[in-house]
Amino acid sequence: MIFESSDAGSRKRLLVGIWLVLALALILGAIRFLQPSENAAKPVLGLMTTLPLEWSEGGIEADLAQDAEPHPAYARLRDRYDIRPVDNFDKLSLRSTPILLLAQPRALGPAELVKLDKWVRDGGRILILADPALLWGSLYPLGDKRRPLFTSMLSPLFSHWGLELVLPMTDDQDVVLREPDGMTVRTRTPGEWVPKPGVKISLCVISDQGLTATCRVGKGRALLVADADLLDTPYWQGQGVRAVTGGDEFANVEWILRLLAKVGQGGDFVEK
């Protein structure tokens, strides 16, 4: 009887152990399934910008150095998206590039503006960061073509959609805090969207004290932000905060990622 009880207890412990191993394997499998795979395809994001995000201003030698890294904001975007540089709109298609980010892009000619507007009207999704007075630090002097564009040159496009981008003249400090979508962001001399005079029906709805505008353009959607300096690290990384907390001092980049997710989703995101 003693031996039989001992054998029964051993079998019971063995069965419990087997069940625990199976349960652990199921839990680990579920975790792997729910976590995004490093090899999983990321959504494609077309990027046009004059900001030194992917490439530094140190020239090709700096970019090819072993320790060369892109701008921290670009690295965060790259974690979520398969970023494709866009130089022109000649071969732009909704299938290859369904979402665009224009961050203080270069000046566009009339033909390019027509192509961009048509791409949006056909169903394209676009987030535009347009700064009326960019104060991003640069190694190059004013007037140098390699320097980020000081002011947005997309006024004809905005006017076509029923908006104007202005720089408010106030006595307040040029570094300001805003709370769009309940997230605190910090930037410098942001612009403001205002309705174009004489336009009775605008394609866009202005919000966040004029900082953002959401637009229904044909079948497509556009989300506009009247600032681009907010991507620069001094405004969101903070002084030593990341070293202590491991996080950002302000939610600038997370807000931009949220806007990209919003503009890229299906349906109508414009408030009625």
Buried (B, 14 or more C-beta within 10 A) or exposed (E): EEEEEEEEEEEEEEEEEEEEEEEEEEEEEEEEEEEEEEEEEEEBBBBBBBBBBBBBBEEEEEBEEEEEEBBBBBEBBBEBBEBEEBEBBEEBEBEEBBBBBBBBBBEBEEEBBBBBBBBBEEEBBBBBBBBBBBBBEBEEEEEEEEBBBBBBBBBEBBEBBBBBBEBBEEEEEEEBEBEBBEEBBBBBBBBBBBBBEEBEEBBBBBBBBBBBBBBBBBEBBBBBBBBBBBBBBEBBBBEEBBEEEEEBBBBBBBBBBBBBEBBBEEEEBBEE
